Amino acid sequence: MDTRPDALTRPLDRRAFLRGASILTAGAAAAPLAPRGASAQARPKELVLAEGTALKTLNPYRSISTPERHFINLIFQRLVKIDSRGQIVGELAESWEVKDGLVWTFKLRKGVRFSNGEPFNAAAAKAAFDVITDKAYAHVFAAQFSGITRSEAVDETTLRLYTEKPFSPLLINLCSHSASMVPPKHFKDSKEDFSFKPVGTGPYMLKSWEGDTAAVVRNPTWSGPQPWADSVKYLTIPEDQARVAALERGEVDIAVKLPTHDIKRIRAHPNVDVEIFPSVYTISFEVNVLKKPFTDKRVRQALMYAIDRKAITQGILQGFAEPCVSPVGPGIPSRRTFDPWPYDPKKAKALLAEAGYPNGFTMSVWSPHGRYLKDAEAAEAVVSYLKDVGIDASLKIFEWSPYVDAALQKPSPTKAMDMALLGRAVMGADFWMHRLWSSQSPGNITGYHNPKVDQLLEAGRQTFNKAEADRIYGEVQEIVFKDDVPFIFLHHQSQVLGVRKGVTGLHAYSEEYLDLAGVRKA
Amino acid sequence: MWRYVLRRLLVLVPVLLAVALLTFLMLHLIPGDPARSVAGLNADDAVVEAIRHELGLDRPLVVQFGIYLTSVVRGDFGRSIRSRKPVAQELAERLPATVHLALAAACLSTLLGVATGIVSAVRRQTVLDFTVTGLAIAGVSVPVYWLGLMLILVFAVHLEWFPTTGYDSLRHLVLPAVTLGYYSTAVVSRMTRSSVLDVLSRDYVRTARAKGLAGPAVIGRHVLKNAMIPTVTVLGLQFGALLSGAVITEFVFAWPGVGKYAVDATLARDYPVVQAVVLMMAVIFTAVNLAVDLLYAYLDPRIRYA
């Protein structure tokens, strides 16, 4: 069947008609010979995913939107990856070693080809790293790879990466979709068209992408284990209820981001299952600690005590979030968990008085709307909790683009922001903690500066020992979460997915992308 | 008449120039940074700066506008900042969907609106008239968003007559077209009813009846043609409303048209996309208006264009 969108209005031309007619007659002639059930067997096995946001780019070096990773990870591979148990394993690299903490040698798999036939070898990998580290190319996650000074193709299957200083987080950063391997010739020829003409070494390749619908089919050069589905389709259904309706009707196999207030009803549907996965997304208010009165950590601790997180996660988020037990999200290596902060308005008032604000102060609370689960609603609740302890807080809700602009301004005592609600979700202890809490990091938007934390974070980059890393990052988390609180931590979000009964093997990574290659349908 | 058409088309040039300039200025004046929206929350300022440079957004506004105008004149709308697809290609993928939807809704509102309007005027103060009036009031009052979801629930999920969402076949078109067209149908119906009522009380209608013409002939030949001018005006205006009103309908039904695309582009400050969509809408809107003006002359021979 012609499923192109214009099929319904386009007049049939003669050739198309003849083509259709010849297929029909051929089919009619062949029909008596075909064994029963052959047609059912021949029907392609298709998996349909409904997302809330459309794909913008499938260029792994340009993609910032998590939903794009469902497809980027089907089309592309990286040297190393994080498997479903959270372990770093080789993907295009068979093995690797680090010498003196400065030279990383990767032994690459032999005989791998991109779906367009280009060979994957050390030269291709080097070309990819040349792009990734090219400042003029403006790779969106350049910060993850800024440690790399040089790459070298030693022989056909040996790649070396050099760093100036020991930089242990490099390995986990290489697991990111943003370090996917691209075919050098096609990447160069297609230039920015690579966004919609992606080519990789993964199990699938892009077949079509028009409007908000895209589809991948099996990659003929793929030699790994074959996934169940012949093709995977990506539908964009932005309206929550419409996405649920499509799932209930059976038009889609998997629907993401179900509306939390409707889960009870969806669960009761005979053909639909609801699956909950932890998400790395951690929602906090990031505080301008260079601005009075937030310079005093007792004030920040008072804010922590003033908020009833349990009421917010149960009442507003319907239980699809957990009060923060760590400053980083679940799934981050070296994560340490603590007791959640209790709701204690009395203590909050006492701390405010101690800091010299017995009658509170005036402040503004910033929030986006609809970016994270019930973000503005949670912010609204926080404002009323702050009022309860005598702080005259007012809520300011922004549209996303100017919001990010204002919130990401360089920290200073005159920056407009008092505190702004943001969700953080990046993989790797260093990429999370160093970015946000090192005074050396351009990603530090709060102005937080603790020499001890700075020192630990630098030490973390230089240790290649897991136990040592756990200790170092554990200490950073303890200081940040229990004492300094440059962020007013709220909650860790959950992922709520709906699947048709009979769909098995679905795994959602905590960064909120799905491993679709492992899914089967009964 | 052709001279008139030509003159109207020439007027289009300054209109489009003004539209381009205003859109450009408004986009650049509102806060928000396209380079940041491309780079995301976790990118460093250095990366944002590099993207800004790559996109030419670090140049003076006048230069940017000049470059934009000269490329548009050559038919090059540039590339989307976010997707890097040529804007012309993205529009070519999406415009047909919106036009299908708007046309279907316009047909629906014309046929149904005019028919129900005539019926309720001719059968004034009957149950039929009250029913039509009731439905019309519902039509202008019901939020499009809610109506769309209700239609999906009833006709797609429960009755399974139509698919819930998507853009594949004629069956996919029905629910979105009804959702989008209901409001216009109601407006057209009310407008037709009142102008038909107005004409029905005219002397020439009484004369037509007196000379023994049958009811349908009176309505068809004498009443309708004279009653159509206000209705045609409303239809023309409604078509513009349909194109812009398609945003919500497209959102609810996951219809891959330009409406939702333009809203997303505006939120992400995707300048080239927004500029192209606004220009295109201006062209369509002006063309529809011209068509309406020409229809006047057909409906009322006293109107002449020179």
Interface residues (C-beta under 8 A of the other chain):
Chain A: T3 P5 D6 A7 L8 T9 A54 K56 T57 N59 R62 I64 K135 A136 Y137 A138 H139 V140 F141 A142 A143 E192 D193 S195 F196 E210 G211 D212 T213 L235 T236 I237 P238 E239 Q241 A242 A245 A246 E248 R249 E251 E399 W400 S401 P402 V404 D405 A406 L408 L422 R424 V426 R435 P442 G443
Chain B: I30 P31 G32 D33 R36 S37 V38 A39 G40 L41 N42 A43 D44 D45 A46 V47 A50 I51 E54 R79 R82 S83 R84 K85 E93 R94 P96 A97 H100 G148 L149 I152 L153 A156 V157 E160 P163 T164 T165 G166 Y167 D168 S169 L170 L173 F251 V252 F253 A254 P256 K260 D264 L267 A268 R269
